[in-house]
């Protein structure tokens, strides 16, 4: 588990200069927390239906960088990241695979957590599961019904059917987040233009391949086409343990309802920042803010949306067939640091086009940084993690601070990192010359300068979760070597098994599979070949 650093002593003059882009206003605003010195932040987490790919993890890394900068500025951050562990896709895929839905959800939840840890994403303050907060959701639905913003659909006998919808016409402010009501559209900057073009929109016609309509939201039972499901009657195929009894009928929560209930549970009526991927902007976040504010809560005061990882201009997702799993890409990188750098080195609102060049540039960055730090270590300069993490924001280079305070401009911040690396390499060269000529006093002065530069480089990298000397990377490298050794051995056995099956020697093939099973290794066969995982 990646250790979460404590907030540092705050320099108010530096912290007050933080400016963040607010999706709701389409503008960069000065960040002013609701409570001095504290930030409440909710980020939509994973729907744990299948394995994570780098498109999923990019958002987690992006908001991890935001959180780390807030901590470096001195803010005490309550960071909530939810897990959606009940959903149509989870239920459908579990049924197709002959699994318990909750077992499938927990399996992939662990995979996501492994991916987060592999890439140095700090653990959240709390990570609530949707299924653990159903009473909160039921209470929210009842509150909305009582306030006249939701209605229950009756069955053919006039009894509550389990279907409850949010009444959009009852809430005139609907559309305030994405400015989709006529006459409310603000002037757009470049980033907002991209959001409008690529992000899901109520104004778009036709099927939305990035965020398809929930079947319940397409129901003819709705009073208005814009109404959306708060609570959903079970399908005939839904298992009995995926249904809850409520005053408005048996069913399960709608997706949008979950985040409103969980954010309120842990952050209260009002909180500072709500984050998530650009694809969640509409309808998920629009519906969240509508139902929360209609319930009488203040909800999020600033909305942040991270852009996508794209491949040939298309959003990276399993539905488009271009997803890349984290273990596969980490194996290509040689170290998880390289993948984190590739995902974190672009400002969170910028699309990240994935290609071989992306990894090549990240590997080159790793080599440049390690070359400097390793030579500094040989020269006698060393700092432990506590010293690196204790460097306050106001002690970092002004250009780095200015870039990070400018809506987390990571590209500008990294430019300052490499500027100091170049400066450090020059000092190293001068130190070699001074030592060779016996200039002891000059050598000590240069070593002192080198130490200051090294500490600042590592502290800047640590702010981005990229200090290569942090113990998290060394532990993972050892784990990776063990996995690579195991993969080599298991892959050899699977190759022998494939050869045996090819010649119809099923006794040998079954024996190999039994040996792997006894060792706790699960083998899955498909048309593309056999894969393995730890049971």
C-alpha positions, 0 to 999 in steps of 0.5 A: 500500500502506498503511504499517504504523506501528511499535509505539510505546513501551509504557506497561505500566500502560495496556497491562495494562488491555486487556480483550477478549471471548473467544468461548471463555469468553463473557466479557471477559478481561484480555489477557495476551500469551504473550510480553511486548510481542508479540502473535501474531494470525491472522485468517481471510482471503478465499476468493477465488472472486468479488469482495469486498463490504462484508460481507467487508471489515467483518471486515478493517476490524474487525480492522485497528482491533484491530491498530492499537490494539495497535500504539498500546499498544506491542505488536509485532504479528505479523499473519497473514491467509490466502488460501484459493485452492483450494476447491470454489466456486473450482473449480466457478465457474472450470469454469463460466466456462471459466477456470483455477482458479488464475487465477480465484483470483489475479484475485479475490485482487487485487480483495480486496487492492485493496479492503483498500488502498482502505479503509486496511487495513494489509498483514498481516505475512504473507499465506500462500496455502493452495496454498503450504502443502500440504506443511504440511497433509500433515504435519499429516494424517499427525500426526493419523493417527499420534496416533489422531485421524484415519482414512483411508477405503479405496477398493473395493480396500482402497487409500487413497482420498484421503479422510481424516476427523478422528475427533471421538469420539477428541477428548473436548474437541470443542465447547470453543470453541462450548460445544456439548457437553451440560453445557458451555454457559456463561451467555451475555451479550447478544453471545453470545446473538446469536452463538447465534441467528445463528451456525452451530451443530451443534445447529441442525437443517436446512440452514444457509444461512450456512455450508452443509455441505461435501459431503465432510462429508456422506459415508456413509464417516464413522465418526461424523456429527460427523467432518469432512474433513481431506483430500478425494479429487478429484471427477471434474470437478476439474482434474489440477493441483488434486490432490496425491499423498499417502501417504493417496491423491490429493486436496486439503486440506479447508478447516479443515485449511488454517488450522491448518497456516498458523497453525502455520507462522507463529505456532507451537504457541501464539499469542495471538489468532485472529479471524474473522467470526461465521459461521466460529465453527462449524464452521470454528473449532471444527474448527480448534481440535480438529485443532490441539490433537489434534495436540499444539499449544496453538493460539489462547488468545483467540478474537475474532469480528466480527459481520456487516453485515446488510441487513433483518436478513439477513447480507449475502452474495452467496448472499442477493442483497444484496451491495454491492461496494466500488467501488460503495459508495465511489462513493456515498460520494465518498471511501473514508474515509466507507465505512471510517468506516461499517464501523469506527464500530460495535464489532466484536461488534455487528451493523451494519445497512446502509442509506442512513442508515448512509452519511448518518451517516458523511458527516455525521461526515466533514463535522464532522471536516473542518470542524474540521481545515480551520479549524485548518489555516487558523489555522496548526496543522499536523502531519505523519503522523509526528507524529500516529503518534508519539502514544502511547496514554498521551498520548491522552485518558483516556476514549478509552483507556478505551473502546478498552481496553474490548474495542475500544469504538469508539463510546465512543472516537468520542464522545471524538473528537467531544467534542474536536472540539466543544471545538476549535471553541469554541477556534477561535471564541475565537481569532477573537475574540482576533485581531480585538481584537488580544490577541496573548498570548491568541491564542498561548495559544489557538493552543497549546491548538488545536494540542494538541486537533488533534493528539489528534483526529488521533491518535485518528482515526489509531488507528482508521485514519481520520486524514483527512489521512493521505496514503493518502486523498489518493492514493486520491482522485486514483486515484478521479478517474481511475477516474471519468473513465475510467468516464464515457468507457467507459460512454458507449461501452457505451451507444452499443454497446447502442443499436447492438445494439438496432437490430441494427447489429452491425458498429458494436457489434463495432467499439466492443467491439474498440476497448475490447479494444485499450485493455485493457478487458474487456466482459462482457454479461449480462441486466442489461447490460454491465459493464467491467473492466481486463484 
